[in-house]
Amino acid sequence: MGSTISRSSGGIGRYRYCNGQIDGLVGSGGGGGSHMNNNNSLPSSSSLSLSQVSEELKRLTSTKSSYNGLRFISNEKQGWDDIEKRFQKYANIDDGLLHRSLFGKCIGMDDEEDKNPRSRFAMELFDALIARKRSENVSSIDKAELRKFWDQITDESFDSRMQTFFDMVDKDIDGLINKEDVKNIIEFSASENKLLNIYEHAEEYATLIMEELDPNKIGKIELKKLEDLFHRSMAPSSRKVKEKLVETTVESNTINRYHKRVKHLVNNIRRHNWILEENWRRIWVMGLWLAICACLFTWKFIQYRNRAVFEVMGYCVTTAKGAAETLKFNMALILLPVCRNTITLIRTETKLGALIPFNDNIEFHTVIAGGIAIGVGVHALAHLTCDFPRLLHATDEEYQPMAQFFGKERPNNYWWFLKGTEGWTGLVMVVLMAITFTLAQSWFRKNKSKLPKALRLWYSHHLFVIVYVLFLVHGYYLYFIDKWYKKTTWMYVLVPILLYVCERSIRAFRYGFQAVKILKFKVYPENVLALQMLKPRGFEYSSGQYIYLNCSAISPFEWHPFSLTSAPDDDYLSVHIRGLGDWTKELNSTFSKLPDINLPPISSNQSIVDGQVNKIPRLLIDGAYGAPAQDYKQYKVILLIGGGIGVTPLMSIVKDVLNNRKQYKEDEKDLEKGINNCNNKKKKRKPFATKQVYFYWSTRDEGSFKWFKEVMDEITENGNDGVIEVHNYCTSVYEEGDARSAFISMLQTLYHAKNNGLDIVSNTAVKTNFGRPKWYNAFKNVAAKHANQQIGVFYCGVAGPVRELMNLCREFSIRDTKFVFHKENF
């Protein structure tokens, strides 16, 4: 049944490793090879002999420990018992047979939650297994046949798995494949891995493979040659070789000498010390806030405990007044974290960032909102359910001291309290606060509930203006205080309100009356809009910061934040906007209806007269504002981790490092030539601390790499000194070693060799890795290279990986090696 996979003979050379990289082949058949400068490069055809690579890697993968080099099932920990249970679930009740379309679900290749997966790869695998056992085509199998298939695809023999894989390519089982066979497997491999570009160009790539493996143009190629290409693609990457060769320094030898229980205790102490080091600023700020709230509550509680009103209302009134005092403080304090200009100025121009966690301003704003909600609840409930009923049921004698506050005639019903200024202002405030607080939750903020525009966060949050007016009125008409200077509500909120008004005025007058000029825009298929705008005169910012955008054509009141992707030295501002919400989708849709433009820079007094350009929506900007990523300049070594569109602030950092690196090289050349550039303003920049960048970007869509293709190409051209090390990951592709991505790996290797180092997935010179990053290995590699240093870790993306990254920062922070974590979620 089918041909036996043969091995090419010949002398086996030896690999010479240099700094963890395959430098070439030495020995009988070896002829020297070119050193691979780029960590992410694939081995080129000029540096590796095809037969030698095949033989050497056959030896490397022949052991049992390496059988995972080609696997059909992601979770090979599952056993036959699991498969048997699923067979009972999916087999036809009448005949007890499993249909071809359910084969993938049964063996765990397809997601059971997917109602209609119909994995083409799983069905192709089914057909290949059937073809080996039977001559006729069948669409169903029984449990006995399924067991044979399961044993075959989980066989630890590399040869057995390779044979099964090639049977999927070789439809007629004759040991030869033609161009149509190659095109077919490219198409279903690309489809399985969601690589649309490769799928659409399957014909072209099939021709490429045939030209490489069929130089005599016979029209068919032997499976042996395809196997050789497979081995080339499975060559250990330089990163993995490094992990084996670099002597790790991150484990403490002292700890290993202790008993496991002692080691566990030491790890716990280390973990708690790391948590304290990372969070001490948050702890003291939160402690101070809680202490102030407690002191204010206690002070007012004791004050009313010693007043006559206590004899009638008891602890109800003391509790209500204590909560009210904390409300005054928190209503003043909640405005400060959203004074973005002030915070940006303080964190940029002062050293207070060492004491105050400015990165947590929105989180602190949310915490204060929670404190306000508690204060409102306690204050309102104490009055409505306790104070007022007690007053209504008080005796004439008990009421006598209250007459000066409520009148000589005692209130005769509950409505008396509610219709008064104190009552209705309080109730309206409670309702408006409840609306604002509810609509600020993530469910409503991301508009998952599809609320009307009038009820969305950007409008509901503006209710605070009414709330503050009512708050001042409510604080003036008090029941138990007559003298104005004892009515302290306005004293609490006056300065914060004035500061906030100044903030809003700055936003309005700074850039609010002149639209930015758009130099270039492009809408990518992944619904990402790239905007390049002329930098306004005097606009200064740091990489990692963000701006607010307003498009009056969509909404004159909505301002949305977006990280800058340009670098401070660029003469333009750029942002990349993904259409995730209603506003961004509408913005992207508006620009998608226009032809792409690419204009030369325009002076501030030059008008655009082109008819198409005049159709561009009017955009206003506000900013730039501080963000966690801007602190990268504090570290010599930084680890940047971006997920999807979350890469935007990190890309600005990469560009800034590139620009500074180029400037440094220019300065060096000038010094060699003896040129004095003291009068050049660019030479007066502050010293740039960052010396090494490890950049990780994982994204689900292959098209995402188009967003920053120019930056990736620039890194390749100018980053050969190793300052920036790039690791791109496409998570829609099954990780290396999975049969579903094996042919993509082969194609990637060949395409790289034939197209001057270009990657087939990203269309850049940076290799695309498959699957999700192995974060433990990444941290271990950085820790081994930079022992006794402080490494800044900057993450921007969804919240999922945060806990793992924080734990790794803690785990690898040993002795003088510190990983300091900064995150920005969206």
ZINOR-V268637 format. One line per field, one symbol per residue. psi: psi as a letter, one per 30 degrees, with the letter a starting at -180 (. if undefined). burial: + if it has 16 or more other C-alpha atoms within 10 Angstrom, else -. A space follows every 50 residues. Layout:
psi=???
burial=???
This chain:
psi=jllkklkkllkjlkkkkjhgljfakkajfehllkkjekfgllklfffkke eeeeeefeeegflefgfgfjkfkeigfkaeeeeeeeeeefkkeefgkkle fgeeeeggelkffkfiehkeeeeeeeeeeeeeelflklgllaeeeeeeee eefgkfkeeeeeeeefffejeghggklaeeeeeeeeefeeeeghieeeef geeeeeeeeeeefiffhffllkfeeeeeeeeefgkklfeeeefefkjkgf kjeeefflleeeeeeeeeeeeeeeeeefgeeeeeeeeeeeeeeeeeeeee eeeffglffefefbfeeeeeeeeeeeeeeefeeffefgieeeeeeefefl gfffekiffgeeeeeeeeeeeeeeeeeeeeeeeefeeeeeeeglleeefe ffefeglekkkflefeeefleeeeeeeeeeeeeeeeeeffleeeeghfgh llefglefeeffffeeeeeeeeeefeilegkekeffjgefeefeeeeeee eeeeeeeefegffkkkkkeklkjlfghkkkkklkklkgkkllkflllkkk jffekffkkkkkkkflleflglkklkjkieleeeeeeeeeffflkklill kklfgklkfkeeeffkkkkllkallkleffgfffkekkjkjkjbfffefe eeeeeeeeeeeeeeeeeeeeeefgkjhffkeffgllkjekfkkjjkjklf keffffeheeeeeeeeefgfggejjkjkkjffkklkfkffgeeeeeeeee eeefhhgkkfefglgkkklkakkjeeeeeeeeeefhkglkkkkjkkalfe feeeeeeeeeegjkcgjkjjkkljl.
burial=--+-+------+++++---++++++----+-++--+-+++++++--++++ ++++++++--+-----++++++++--------++-++--++-----++++ ++++++++++-------++++++++++++++--------++-+-++--++ -+++-++++-+++++++++++-+-+++++-++++++++++++++++-++- -++-++++++-+++-----++++++++++++++++++++--++-----++ -------------------++--+---+--++------+---+--+++++ +--++---+--+++++++++++++++++++++++++++++++++--++-- --+--++++++--+++-++-+++-++-+++-+++-+++-++------++- -+-------++-----++---++-++--++-++-+++-++---++++--- ----++++-++-++--++-++++++++-----------++-++--++-++ --+---+---++---+++++++++--++++++++++----++++++++++ +-------+-++++++++---++++++++---+++-++--++-------- ------------+---+++++++++++++++++-++++++++++++++++ +++++++++++-----+----------------------+-+++++++++ +++++++++-+++-++-++--+++++++++++++++++++++++++++++ +++---+++++++++++++++++----+++++++-+++++++++++++-- -+--++++++++++--++++++++--
